[in-house]
Amino acid sequence: MSTSNRQSTNATLLFLVTVSAFGLVMVISLTVSPLISQGDLVWRKPVIGAVFASICVLGSLAALFPNECSTGFNFGPRRRGAKFFLGFKTGSKALKSDPIVLRGHHPLCVPFSSHVFKLNGRVFCATCSGLFLGALVALIGVAGYFFGNWQIGQGAFWLAWVGVLGVTIGLLQSILPGVQRSFVRVFSGAFLAVGSLLILAVVDEMAHNLLLDVFLIFLTLVWLVTRISLSQREHEKICYECGSASCEFVESMKK
């Protein structure tokens, strides 16, 4: 990667991290002193619920097909003829000069061993699996709160803090204690998705404010993109520290 491209990437990542941190501070402020809507709209909850559910569905698809969705984040070279379902390869055209086999859209090497886990002989990406599970749980929550009769009640304040904790853990996954265990990555990915829903539902319950709901949905997208970007940076760091001359991923990072 050229110096100019690296500087641009660093600036983008810094911007995302800053916006994510600012968003969490805003959420904390809103739970302490929520803004009250001048007038509630009948269609607010179903519309916001539908939009958030769409994000969950799209996030699930990104987790199911990470190779197809990660090209926009430029992690490693594109693999012609290769497709991935959640974490295991479903088909590929191997190249004779290609020494790396991807499983769970990660190279099968020791530095990436904590990024994947095995189940029934198949290899899955831990973070993607966590995001997928979290999105499923969040969809249940969306159905219950935005389209059902679930009430948050007096525990709203503490649920908001659980949500903030979940998003924080999801964003700081790379520096968590025990991160070298794949189940920590699964947990943090799931907690990020569920935490985002808790924050949205609690603030919606407190404020009944359409603009705040839209703002929180925007923040959810920023948190997701930030998590992906931080993962990409972690992958690049692993490859740079490895320095294997025969690895196509290391070579691609230098271009």
ROLUMSE-288202 format. One record per atom (N, C-alpha, C, O, CB): x, y, z; residue in one letter. Coordinates in pm, whole numbers, padded with zeros to 5 digits, always signed. Last residue first. Glycine has a CB too. Layout:
XYZA...
END
This chain:
+00146-00332-00184K+00118-00265-00311K+00046-00134-00288K+00014-00063-00384K+00035-00355-00403K+00167-00461+00052K+00280-00375+00014K+00252-00295-00111K+00324-00200-00142K+00405-00458-00007K-00049-00625+00071M-00044-00511+00161M+00064-00412+00121M+00055-00293+00151M-00021-00558+00303M+00015-00829-00104S-00090-00735-00145S-00089-00610-00056S-00124-00501-00102S-00228-00802-00139S+00204-00972+00042E+00246-00903-00079E+00143-00798-00122E+00179-00691-00170E+00270-01004-00193E+00040-01078+00239V+00148-00987+00277V+00192-00906+00157V+00215-00786+00167V+00267-01065+00336V-00121-01238+00076F-00181-01132+00154F-00076-01031+00197F-00100-00910+00191F-00252-01188+00276F+00045-01428-00034E-00012-01329-00124E-00076-01214-00047E-00085-01103-00099E-00114-01395-00215E+00348-01531+00103C+00205-01510+00129C+00151-01399+00041C+00204-01288+00040C+00180-01477+00278C+00618-01559+00093S+00540-01644+00004S+00390-01623+00017S+00312-01691-00050S+00572-01788+00030S+00734-01403+00284A+00758-01366+00145A+00671-01445+00048A+00652-01404-00066A+00904-01386+00111A+00579-01289+00576S+00612-01404+00493S+00625-01364+00347S+00536-01299+00292S+00506-01512+00509S+00522-01096+00773G+00627-01070+00675G+00665-01188+00588G+00773-01187+00529G+00747-01024+00745G+00391-01051+01025C+00431-01184+00980C+00544-01174+00878C+00649-01236+00894C+00311-01259+00919C+00334-00785+01044E+00424-00842+01144E+00472-00981+01105E+00580-01023+01145E+00354-00848+01279E+00159-00763+00828Y+00284-00688+00827Y+00384-00747+00926Y+00504-00757+00897Y+00258-00541+00859Y-00053-00925+00915C+00022-00961+00794C+00157-00889+00789C+00257-00947+00749C-00059-00929+00669C-00142-00786+01141I-00098-00925+01154I-00010-00963+01035I+00094-01026+01052I-00219-01021+01163I-00217-00543+01022K-00110-00546+01120K-00054-00686+01136K+00068-00704+01143K-00159-00494+01255K-00433-00626+00865E-00313-00571+00802E-00194-00576+00896E-00083-00609+00855E-00338-00427+00756E-00613-00702+01067H-00564-00800+00971H-00435-00753+00904H-00340-00830+00888H-00671-00827+00865H-00658-00454+01189E-00597-00563+01266E-00540-00669+01174E-00431-00721+01199E-00699-00625+01362E-00783-00320+00978R-00654-00272+01027R-00582-00380+01108R-00460-00395+01097R-00674-00146+01113R-01016-00474+00963Q-00925-00468+00849Q-00787-00423+00893Q-00685-00479+00852Q-00981-00373+00741Q-01128-00413+01210S-01089-00551+01181S-00990-00554+01065S-00892-00628+01069S-01212-00636+01148S-01180-00144+01170L-01083-00182+01272L-01036-00326+01252L-00920-00357+01275L-01143-00165+01413L-01376-00168+00971S-01250-00100+00941S-01142-00134+01043S-01025-00150+01007S-01271+00051+00936S-01580-00295+01111I-01521-00360+00995I-01385-00299+00963I-01290-00371+00932I-01614-00349+00874I-01635-00098+01305R-01593-00232+01346R-01524-00305+01230R-01421-00369+01250R-01714-00315+01397R-01718+00112+01138T-01597+00128+01221T-01544-00008+01265T-01424-00031+01264T-01626+00215+01343T-01953+00007+01036V-01843+00035+00944V-01712+00049+01021V-01607+00004+00974V-01871+00162+00862V-02100-00003+01278L-02074-00124+01201L-01955-00105+01106L-01868-00191+01098L-02199-00163+01121L-02108+00265+01355W-02045+00166+01444W-02011+00039+01367W-01905-00021+01389W-02138+00132+01562W-02252+00372+01140V-02115+00416+01164V-02042+00315+01252V-01926+00283+01225V-02113+00555+01230V-02499+00246+01178L-02423+00221+01056L-02277+00260+01073L-02187+00189+01027L-02484+00299+00938L-02565+00361+01425T-02552+00216+01413T-02471+00179+01289T-02386+00091+01295T-02690+00149+01408T-02588+00630+01355L-02479+00588+01442L-02457+00437+01434L-02343+00390+01436L-02507+00629+01586L-02826+00614+01206F-02701+00657+01141F-02580+00613+01223F-02482+00563+01168F-02699+00810+01121F-02993+00548+01416I-02976+00452+01306I-02849+00486+01228I-02775+00396+01188I-03100+00453+01212I-02974+00783+01563L-02922+00659+01620L-02906+00549+01515L-02815+00467+01524L-03014+00609+01731L-03103+00964+01389F-02964+00986+01429F-02901+00858+01482F-02786+00827+01450F-02956+01097+01535F-03359+00856+01389V-03282+00859+01264V-03134+00877+01294V-03050+00812+01232V-03331+00972+01171V-03427+00905+01658D-03423+00768+01606D-03340+00759+01479D-03260+00667+01462D-03566+00718+01579D-03421+01183+01661L-03326+01108+01742L-03314+00964+01693L-03204+00908+01688L-03368+01111+01889L-03637+01235+01493L-03503+01278+01453L-03396+01205+01533L-03291+01170+01479L-03488+01429+01471L-03855+01132+01642L-03819+01073+01513L-03676+01109+01473L-03602+01024+01426L-03915+01119+01405L-03893+01058+01972N-03845+01162+01883N-03792+01100+01755N-03696+01024+01757N-03736+01246+01952N-03949+00951+02226H-04051+00950+02120H-04019+01056+02014H-04106+01132+01972H-04191+00976+02180H-03780+00931+02453A-03798+01059+02387A-03914+01064+02287A-03971+01171+02265A-03673+01095+02317A-03783+00670+02566M-03771+00788+02650M-03818+00916+02580M-03887+00998+02640M-03628+00805+02696M-03803+00495+02351E-03902+00487+02459E-03902+00614+02544E-04007+00660+02589E-03874+00365+02547E-03576+00568+02208D-03708+00584+02146D-03817+00584+02254D-03911+00664+02248D-03735+00471+02044D-03381+00492+02387V-03395+00634+02355V-03530+00661+02290V-03592+00764+02315V-03281+00680+02262V-03432+00209+02382V-03442+00286+02507V-03462+00435+02477V-03550+00498+02536V-03316+00266+02593V-03390+00138+02113A-03520+00114+02176A-03537+00199+02301A-03645+00255+02324A-03535-00033+02211A-03120+00211+02069L-03228+00268+01989L-03362+00255+02059L-03439+00351+02064L-03234+00201+01852L-02989+00049+02262I-02975+00195+02264I-03091+00261+02189I-03152+00355+02239I-02841+00238+02202I-03060-00208+02176L-03098-00161+02310L-03093-00009+02318L-03183+00053+02375L-03008-00222+02416L-02937-00217+01922L-03083-00222+01934L-03128-00169+02069L-03225-00093+02077L-03134-00365+01915L-02668-00211+01997S-02722-00105+01911S-02874-00101+01920S-02933+00007+01925S-02678-00126+01766S-02647-00451+02141G-02631-00323+02209G-02687-00207+02129G-02746-00115+02185G-02485-00298+02238G-02670-00639+01937V-02776-00630+02039V-02768-00497+02112V-02871-00436+02141V-02764-00747+02140V-02429-00585+01794A-02561-00577+01729A-02673-00560+01830A-02762-00476+01812A-02585-00702+01645A-02235-00623+01997L-02242-00498+01922L-02379-00480+01858L-02438-00373+01866L-02133-00494+01814L-02272-00885+02077F-02305-00780+02172F-02316-00644+02103F-02395-00560+02144F-02200-00773+02283F-02169-01026+01857A-02312-01035+01889A-02356-00921+01980A-02464-00865+01962A-02343-01169+01957A-01898-00954+01879G-01974-00924+01759G-02124-00926+01784G-02196-00838+01737G-01939-01023+01650G-01834-01054+02132S-01828-00910+02109S-01904-00870+01984S-01968-00765+01981S-01683-00864+02098S-01869-01335+02092F-01948-01262+02191F-01950-01113+02162F-02056-01051+02165F-01893-01286+02331F-01675-01390+01896V-01816-01420+01871V-01904-01337+01964V-02002-01276+01921V-01845-01571+01890V-01446-01316+02036R-01481-01243+01915R-01628-01268+01878R-01697-01176+01832R-01388-01283+01799R-01450-01508+02233V-01455-01367+02273V-01496-01281+02153V-01572-01185+02168V-01317-01320+02328V-01415-01741+02093F-01548-01717+02149F-01562-01573+02198F-01674-01520+02205F-01576-01815+02264F-01144-01745+02019S-01244-01710+01919S-01380-01678+01979S-01454-01597+01924S-01258-01823+01819S-00895-01585+02203R-00992-01696+02200R-01108-01656+02110R-01163-01547+02122R-01044-01731+02344R-00755-01359+02214Q-00695-01468+02139Q-00779-01595+02143Q-00737-01700+02093Q-00558-01498+02193Q-00881-01197+02388V-00921-01185+02249V-00859-01294+02163V-00905-01320+02051V-00882-01048+02195V-00834-01182+02657G-00880-01309+02606G-00919-01306+02460G-00984-01398+02412G-00993-01357+02686G-00931-00843+02684P-00863-00958+02744P-00920-01088+02690P-01042-01102+02678P-00875-00954+02899P-00950-00652+02378L-01015-00715+02492L-00928-00825+02552L-00857-00894+02478L-01151-00771+02452L-00865-00529+02153I-00781-00512+02272I-00844-00574+02397I-00797-00551+02508I-00754-00364+02296I-01050-00581+01954S-00911-00619+01930S-00823-00609+02054S-00718-00673+02061S-00853-00533+01822S-01298-00470+02039Q-01275-00614+02040Q-01128-00651+02035Q-01085-00743+02105Q-01346-00677+01923Q-01407-00222+02062L-01273-00243+02120L-01235-00390+02123L-01148-00429+02201L-01268-00185+02260L-01661-00249+01953L-01564-00165+01885L-01421-00192+01933L-01326-00186+01854L-01598-00018+01905L-01787-00421+02139G-01779-00457+01998G-01673-00378+01923G-01602-00434+01839G-01911-00436+01932G-01768-00269+02372I-01696-00396+02364I-01680-00440+02218I-01575-00489+02178I-01770-00506+02444I-01940-00059+02293T-01800-00032+02328T-01717-00159+02318T-01607-00157+02262T-01790+00026+02470T-02182-00192+02259V-02120-00126+02145V-01972-00101+02171V-01889-00120+02083V-02191+00007+02112V-02222-00281+02527G-02215-00375+02416G-02147-00315+02294G-02062-00380+02232G-02353-00422+02378G-02235-00042+02671L-02128-00137+02700L-02110-00234+02584L-01997-00266+02546L-02158-00214+02830L-02469+00060+02560V-02343+00134+02544V-02224+00043+02569V-02124+00048+02497V-02338+00256+02640V-02649-00138+02654G-02629-00116+02512G-02499-00044+02483G-02426-00082+02392G-02744-00038+02455G-02630-00098+02926V-02592-00228+02872V-02564-00215+02723V-02469-00274+02671V-02702-00334+02899V-02737+00158+02931W-02597+00140+02967W-02545+00004+02922W-02428-00009+02885W-02577+00156+03117W-03000+00097+02861A-02921+00185+02775A-02772+00169+02803A-02691+00168+02711A-02963+00331+02794A-03076-00052+03079L-03067-00119+02949L-02986-00034+02851L-02912-00088+02769L-03207-00147+02893L-03086+00148+03272W-02982+00045+03281W-02967-00033+03152W-02857-00075+03117W-03013-00050+03396W-03307+00298+03177F-03176+00361+03198F-03065+00257+03198F-02962+00275+03134F-03174+00441+03330F-03524+00114+03175A-03472+00172+03052A-03332+00227+03068A-03246+00204+02983A-03564+00282+03004A-03665-00008+03374G-03526-00049+03357G-03459+00012+03236G-03351-00031+03196G-03518-00195+03348G-03929+00064+03368Q-03840+00141+03455Q-03694+00102+03440Q-03606+00174+03490Q-03882+00124+03597Q-04015-00012+03022G-04045+00014+03162G-03936+00088+03237G-03859+00164+03178G-04071-00114+03231G-04042-00134+02773I-03912-00134+02839I-03927-00105+02988I-03860-00167+03071I-03819-00031+02775I-04275-00358+02638Q-04252-00232+02706Q-04119-00240+02782Q-04089-00340+02847Q-04370-00199+02802Q-04407-00506+02347W-04303-00507+02449W-04284-00367+02505W-04277-00269+02431W-04171-00561+02392W-04593-00552+02151N-04636-00477+02270N-04532-00479+02381N-04565-00457+02498N-04767-00533+02322N-04458-00507+01821G-04536-00578+01921G-04573-00488+02038G-04583-00366+02025G-04460-00699+01971G-04293-00358+01667F-04415-00408+01604F-04506-00484+01702F-04618-00520+01667F-04379-00498+01488F-04087-00276+01832F-04138-00182+01732F-04268-00228+01667F-04345-00145+01618F-04034-00161+01625F-04052-00501+02013Y-04068-00362+02059Y-04135-00273+01956Y-04230-00202+01988Y-03932-00304+02095Y-04055-00747+01866G-04126-00733+01993G-04152-00589+02032G-04261-00557+02080G-04050-00800+02100G-03904-00700+01637A-04041-00748+01623A-04121-00725+01752A-04238-00687+01747A-04043-00897+01587A-03663-00625+01758V-03734-00530+01673V-03880-00571+01660V-03970-00487+01671V-03669-00521+01534V-03591-00868+01884G-03619-00749+01963G-03696-00644+01885G-03785-00580+01940G-03491-00690+02014G-03546-01022+01659I-03651-01062+01753I-03691-00943+01839I-03809-00919+01863I-03603-01180+01843I-03331-00882+01555L-03456-00890+01478L-03573-00932+01566L-03685-00884+01549L-03440-00987+01362L-03138-00931+01751A-03190-00795+01734A-03320-00795+01655A-03410-00716+01685A-03086-00708+01664A-03087-01201+01703V-03146-01161+01831V-03209-01022+01819V-03318-00998+01871V-03039-01163+01944V-02972-01170+01447L-03093-01252+01465L-03164-01216+01594L-03287-01203+01597L-03056-01402+01464L-02749-01015+01507A-02853-00960+01419A-02982-01039+01432A-03091-00981+01428A-02805-00960+01273A-02602-01194+01663G-02653-01072+01723G-02764-01010+01640G-02862-00959+01695G-02542-00972+01742G-02535-01382+01467L-02619-01422+01580L-02681-01300+01647L-02799-01302+01684L-02536-01502+01683L-02376-01214+01301F-02493-01283+01248F-02588-01323+01360F-02709-01301+01350F-02450-01408+01168F-02173-01134+01472L-02261-01033+01416L-02389-01096+01362L-02498-01039+01374L-02190-00956+01304L-02058-01391+01517G-02115-01314+01627G-02212-01207+01577G-02320-01191+01633G-02005-01249+01708G-01969-01451+01261S-02068-01538+01324S-02136-01466+01440S-02257-01478+01459S-02002-01668+01373S-01780-01250+01228C-01897-01254+01140C-02007-01340+01201C-02125-01305+01193C-01858-01308+01001C-01596-01329+01429T-01664-01200+01436T-01789-01198+01350T-01894-01151+01394T-01571-01089+01393T-01514-01590+01342A-01574-01568+01474A-01653-01438+01480A-01765-01436+01531A-01465-01567+01580A-01575-01768+01049C-01520-01644+01104C-01591-01612+01235C-01714-01609+01240C-01535-01525+01003C-01544-02124+01055F-01626-02003+01052F-01548-01884+01106F-01466-01897+01197F-01754-02024+01132F-01502-02432+00901V-01435-02320+00966V-01518-02194+00946V-01557-02161+00834V-01291-02301+00911V-01625-02761+00968R-01623-02640+00888R-01564-02525+00969R-01575-02523+01092R-01764-02604+00838R-01652-02975+01139G-01552-02983+01033G-01543-02862+00944G-01461-02859+00852G-01580-03100+00950G-01838-02885+01325N-01872-02994+01233N-01778-02999+01113N-01821-03025+01001N-02015-02979+01186N-01665-02595+01347L-01790-02656+01389L-01828-02759+01283L-01849-02725+01167L-01902-02548+01407L-01398-02385+01453K-01445-02499+01376K-01574-02555+01435K-01590-02560+01557K-01337-02609+01371K-01327-02035+01411F-01352-02153+01494F-01410-02262+01406F-01463-02235+01298F-01449-02120+01613F-01105-01748+01385V-01198-01847+01332V-01224-01956+01436V-01153-01967+01535V-01143-01909+01201V-00920-01593+01502H-01022-01523+01426H-01129-01618+01373H-01231-01573+01321H-00959-01447+01312H-00717-01736+01608S-00820-01691+01702S-00934-01618+01632S-01034-01584+01695S-00760-01602+01807S-00553-01779+01386S-00624-01892+01444S-00736-01849+01540S-00837-01918+01551S-00527-01981+01517S-00390-01605+01256F-00533-01584+01240F-00616-01693+01308F-00738-01699+01289F-00569-01577+01094F-00129-01694+01309P-00170-01561+01355P-00320-01534+01346P-00372-01451+01420P-00097-01457+01275P-00131-01959+01179V-00138-01944+01325V-00181-01804+01368V-00263-01793+01459V-00003-01976+01386V-00353-01982+00894C-00220-01970+00954C-00236-01936+01102C-00342-01889+01144C-00135-01863+00881C-00543-01982+00662L-00525-02086+00764L-00383-02081+00816L-00302-02169+00786L-00558-02226+00706L-00681-01656+00615P-00579-01757+00583P-00569-01858+00696P-00586-01823+00813P-00441-01691+00557P-01038-01613+00611H-00908-01587+00673H-00808-01692+00625H-00847-01806+00597H-00919-01587+00829H-01298-01681+00543H-01236-01567+00476H-01109-01518+00549H-01078-01399+00549H-01336-01453+00465H-01325-01935+00636G-01380-01827+00718G-01325-01694+00674G-01306-01604+00756G-01350-01851+00865G-01027-02001+00474R-01140-02061+00543R-01194-01957+00640R-01118-01897+00717R-01099-02195+00618R-00814-02005+00198L-00898-01927+00288L-01008-02013+00346L-01073-02088+00275L-00957-01806+00215L-00483-02090+00147V-00620-02139+00141V-00701-02061+00243V-00663-02053+00360V-00627-02293+00167V-00203-01986-00032I-00291-01961+00082I-00431-02013+00055I-00489-01985-00050I-00295-01811+00113I-00046-02006-00253P-00012-02093-00142P-00110-02082-00026P-00101-02161+00069P+00125-02062-00094P-00087-01999-00584D-00160-01953-00466D-00134-02046-00348D-00191-02155-00342D-00311-01944-00495D+00003-02086-00820S+00091-01995-00747S+00030-01946-00617S+00088-01863-00548S+00126-01877-00833S-00208-02233-00914K-00087-02304-00875K+00006-02216-00792K+00078-02265-00705K-00014-02353-00999K-00524-02154-00779L-00415-02118-00867L-00289-02187-00819L-00265-02199-00699L-00396-01965-00872L-00851-02295-00765A-00719-02275-00706A-00617-02242-00813A-00623-02295-00924A-00676-02398-00629A-01147-02182-00759K-01057-02225-00863K-00915-02196-00815K-00867-02083-00826K-01088-02153-00999K-01406-02290-00535S-01297-02204-00575S-01222-02265-00691S-01232-02385-00717S-01203-02178-00458S-01669-02302-00293G-01617-02335-00425G-01506-02243-00463G-01510-02125-00426G-01727-02330-00529G-01726-02246-00038T-01819-02333-00107T-01771-02369-00247T-01826-02458-00311T-01954-02266-00116T-01555-02211+00269K-01550-02196+00126K-01645-02297+00061K-01647-02414+00096K-01407-02215+00074K-01724-02077+00553F-01650-02183+00487F-01660-02169+00336F-01760-02121+00283F-01701-02321+00531F-01871-01880+00677G-01731-01891+00712G-01657-01994+00632G-01534-01999+00641G-01719-01922+00854G-02096-01769+00512L-02074-01747+00655L-01927-01762+00692L-01865-01665+00735L-02158-01843+00738L-01963-01883+00233F-02093-01882+00300F-02069-01884+00449F-02028-01986+00506F-02180-02003+00255F-01785-01750-00038F-01784-01796+00100F-01924-01784+00158F-01993-01685+00135F-01683-01718+00184F-01616-01817-00346K-01731-01763-00273K-01733-01826-00134K-01689-01940-00115K-01865-01791-00348K-01398-01761-00615A-01414-01804-00476A-01535-01737-00413A-01555-01617-00426A-01287-01771-00394A-01345-01666-00866G-01411-01795-00855G-01434-01841-00713G-01483-01952-00693G-01333-01896-00926G-01068-01479-00766R-01156-01516-00876R-01214-01655-00852R-01141-01750-00823R-01081-01510-01010R-01043-01285-00497R-01017-01422-00538R-01116-01461-00645R-01235-01474-00618R-01026-01519-00418R-00873-00979-00442R-00996-01050-00476R-00961-01187-00530R-00862-01204-00601R-01080-00969-00579R-00641-00932-00172P-00674-00941-00312P-00805-01014-00335P-00844-01099-00256P-00563-01011-00387P-00721-00741+00131G-00657-00847+00055G-00702-00849-00089G-00793-00775-00126G-00683-00979+00118G-00984-00551+00175F-00901-00642+00254F-00849-00753+00165F-00921-00845+00128F-00980-00702+00372F-01153-00336+00085N-01019-00360+00031N-00931-00443+00121N-00815-00409+00143N-00951-00231+00003N-01407-00279+00132F-01315-00237+00236F-01172-00275+00202F-01080-00250+00280F-01355-00297+00369F-01543-00389-00076G-01548-00244-00064G-01455-00191+00043G-01425-00072+00045G-01687-00201-00034G-01519-00657-00025T-01435-00600-00130T-01434-00448-00123T-01336-00384-00161T-01483-00646-00266T-01691-00767+00157S-01573-00700+00211S-01486-00636+00104S-01390-00568+00137S-01491-00798+00289S-01895-00904+00034C-01926-00774+00091C-01803-00698+00138C-01809-00576+00156C-02020-00790+00206C-01789-01145-00052E-01855-01060-00150E-01873-00918-00096E-01866-00822-00172E-01990-01119-00188E-01690-01248+00187N-01597-01224+00077N-01658-01130-00026N-01588-01044-00081N-01558-01355+00011N-01916-01283+00354P-01817-01178+00384P-01724-01148+00268P-01683-01033+00252P-01736-01218+00503P-02199-01378+00362F-02114-01372+00243F-02007-01265+00259F-02008-01167+00186F-02199-01345+00117F-02297-01360+00620L-02310-01486+00548L-02217-01492+00428L-02162-01598+00395L-02454-01506+00503L-02249-01095+00682A-02183-01199+00761A-02188-01334+00691A-02094-01413+00700A-02249-01210+00899A-02410-00971+00497A-02267-00942+00494A-02189-01046+00573A-02077-01082+00536A-02240-00802+00551A-02655-01069+00583L-02606-01109+00451L-02456-01084+00439L-02384-01164+00380L-02681-01034+00342L-02668-00935+00828S-02665-01082+00826S-02613-01133+00693S-02536-01229+00689S-02804-01139+00853S-02685-00673+00739G-02569-00715+00817G-02555-00866+00821G-02444-00919+00818G-02578-00661+00958G-02935-00684+00618L-02818-00658+00535L-02690-00699+00608L-02597-00752+00547L-02811-00510+00496L-03087-00729+00852V-03089-00827+00742V-02966-00809+00653V-02901-00907+00616V-03218-00813+00658V-03030-00498+01000C-02998-00630+01055C-02992-00736+00945C-02903-00821+00944C-03103-00671+01161C-03134-00305+00828I-02991-00304+00859I-02948-00440+00913I-02842-00491+00876I-02958-00192+00961I-03402-00376+00844S-03333-00386+00716S-03182-00387+00735S-03111-00460+00667S-03373-00270+00625S-03455-00311+01109A-03461-00451+01069A-03390-00473+00936A-03324-00575+00916A-03607-00499+01059A-03440-00035+01088F-03339-00105+01167F-03337-00254+01132F-03231-00316+01126F-03366-00086+01318F-03666+00008+00925V-03533+00051+00880V-03424-00024+00956V-03327-00072+00897V-03516+00204+00898V-03871-00091+01085A-03847-00151+00953A-03707-00115+00903A-03638-00199+00845A-03953-00104+00852A-03857+00081+01307G-03834-00063+01323G-03802-00130+01192G-03715-00217+01186G-03955-00129+01386G-03928+00319+01186I-03793+00305+01243I-03759+00157+01262I-03647+00115+01237I-03782+00380+01378I-04193+00247+01117V-04097+00288+01014V-03954+00271+01065V-03869+00216+00995V-04121+00435+00972V-04316+00183+01365P-04304+00082+01259P-04203+00119+01151P-04134+00031+01099P-04438+00060+01196P-04273+00438+01509K-04217+00311+01552K-04210+00207+01441K-04104+00147+01423K-04298+00256+01665K-04414+00639+01349R-04272+00647+01384R-04214+00510+01417R-04114+00470+01357R-04252+00740+01502R-04680+00663+01293W-04603+00573+01209W-04455+00566+01245W-04379+00495+01180W-04617+00615+01066W-04772+00855+01471V-04826+00720+01480V-04736+00621+01407V-04718+00507+01452V-04967+00715+01424V-04556+01072+01642L-04613+01032+01514L-04653+00886+01521L-04577+00802+01570L-04512+01056+01399L-04585+01316+01902D-04551+01182+01856D-04622+01152+01725D-04733+01199+01700D-04588+01077+01962D-04445+01632+01938G-04566+01557+01905G-04530+01422+01847G-04451+01414+01753G-04654+01636+01806G-04205+01711+02040Q-04318+01803+02049Q-04451+01732+02019Q-04555+01771+02071Q-04299+01922+01953Q-04014+01482+02235S-04074+01521+02108S-04191+01615+02132S-04266+01601+02229S-04119+01397+02029S-03751+01554+02453I-03890+01514+02440I-03946+01567+02308I-03927+01683+02273I-03974+01566+02560I-03435+01416+02519L-03512+01520+02453L-03654+01467+02431L-03674+01351+02396L-03447+01562+02318L-03306+01304+02837P-03365+01278+02705P-03443+01397+02651P-03508+01470+02727P-03457+01157+02713P-03052+01301+03012S-03146+01410+02989S-03210+01393+02851S-03171+01462+02757S-03075+01549+03000S-02946+01040+03017V-02951+01120+03140V-03054+01231+03128V-03133+01255+03220V-02812+01179+03173V-02961+00954+02760T-03025+00871+02863T-03037+00946+02995T-03126+00920+03075T-02947+00742+02883T-02814+01149+02628L-02956+01139+02601L-03029+01054+02705L-03145+01080+02736L-02979+01080+02463L-02553+01099+02719S-02618+01227+02752S-02769+01218+02733S-02845+01272+02814S-02562+01339+02664S-02510+00850+02602I-02508+00862+02748I-02580+00989+02792I-02657+00989+02888I-02363+00861+02800I-02520+00932+02333V-02618+00837+02385V-02625+00845+02537V-02734+00848+02594V-02582+00693+02342V-02295+01097+02318M-02428+01154+02297M-02537+01062+02352M-02634+01109+02411M-02452+01179+02148M-02096+00907+02354V-02110+01014+02453V-02249+01077+02441V-02313+01107+02542V-01999+01123+02434V-02134+00759+02120L-02155+00694+02250L-02172+00798+02361L-02254+00780+02451L-02038+00600+02283L-02066+00955+01928G-02199+00900+01932G-02231+00833+02065G-02341+00849+02118G-02217+00801+01821G-01794+00989+01979F-01886+01101+02000F-02030+01051+02012F-02107+01098+02096F-01874+01203+01885F-01706+00736+01895A-01691+00775+02035A-01784+00891+02069A-01847+00891+02175A-01544+00815+02064A-01771+00754+01621S-01827+00647+01704S-01821+00683+01851S-01918+00664+01925S-01752+00515+01680S-01615+00972+01540V-01761+00981+01531V-01828+00875+01619V-01929+00903+01684V-01807+00965+01384V-01360+00857+01587T-01402+00980+01655T-01553+00995+01656T-01612+01026+01759T-01338+01102+01588T-01359+00639+01413V-01345+00616+01557V-01393+00738+01635V-01459+00724+01738V-01199+00584+01593V-01381+00775+01167L-01483+00680+01209L-01479+00656+01360L-01583+00653+01425L-01467+00549+01135L-01142+00925+01166F-01272+00992+01160F-01383+00901+01211F-01468+00943+01289F-01302+01036+01016F-00953+00721+01168L-00957+00816+01279L-01091+00888+01284L-01147+00910+01391L-00843+00917+01269L-01010+00607+00918L-01031+00529+01039L-01039+00620+01162L-01122+00598+01250L-00918+00426+01057L-00934+00820+00750T-01072+00770+00750T-01103+00692+00877T-01209+00709+00937T-01096+00680+00627T-00663+00840+00809A-00750+00954+00835A-00896+00910+00841A-00972+00957+00925A-00732+01062+00727A-00570+00590+00725N-00557+00629+00866N-00651+00743+00900N-00712+00744+01007N-00413+00668+00897N-00623+00611+00450T-00690+00508+00530T-00685+00543+00678T-00784+00527+00749T-00626+00371+00506T-00449+00817+00383S-00593+00835+00362S-00672+00736+00446S-00774+00770+00505S-00629+00820+00214S-00206+00694+00442Q-00245+00815+00516Q-00394+00841+00503Q-00460+00881+00600Q-00167+00937+00466Q-00213+00488+00254R-00211+00456+00397R-00253+00577+00480R-00326+00562+00578R-00072+00407+00440R-00203+00632+00016N-00320+00549+00046N-00328+00515+00194N-00436+00514+00252N-00317+00421-00036N+00051+00748+00043S-00067+00834+00034S-00194+00756+00066S-00283+00807+00134S-00078+00896-00106S+00219+00521+00043T+00214+00609+00161T+00089+00695+00160T+00026+00713+00264T+00338+00698+00166T+00059+00220-00088S+00140+00340-00097S+00123+00426+00026S+00028+00410+00103S+00104+00418-00222S+00084-00119+00000M+00000+00000+00000M+00088+00124+00000M+00181+00133+00079M-00095+00001+00122M
END
